[in-house]
Amino acid sequence: MTAHRPAALFAALGDETRLRLLARLSREGPMSIARLTAEAGANVSRQAVTKHLRTMRDAGLVEESRHGRESIWQLEPRRLDDAHGYLASIATQWERALVRLKTFVERD
């Protein structure tokens, strides 16, 4: 995970609106800002969606391409794989720590 900082990745994933946008892109495929905004709900403006998409782009979670005047956004699944790998590494470290603790506590 050297290409992007893990903190930026998890910060981008730490927002409910961004998670909903990612889920939609994962489920429905590439979409325009107009379509994402129209289906994001009345309380999320086009400007807010654009800001969230840029934050996710900066973290490597989505990619933007231009089709004429329209920006199309799509999920970059490798970054979710990176997040999974990072969390799996932490889980392994915790498991090892718990085994060491158990061994210490159960020592006669």
HELIX and SHEET records of a PDB file:
HELIX    1   1 PRO A    6  LEU A   13  1                                   8    
HELIX    2   2 GLU A   16  GLU A   28  1                                  13    
HELIX    3   3 ILE A   33  ALA A   38  1                                   6    
HELIX    4   4 ARG A   46  ASP A   58  1                                  13    
HELIX    5   5 PRO A   77  GLU A  106  1                                  30    
SHEET    1   A 3 MET A  31  SER A  32  0                                        
SHEET    2   A 3 GLU A  70  LEU A  75 -1                                        
SHEET    3   A 3 VAL A  62  HIS A  67 -1                                        
END                                                                             
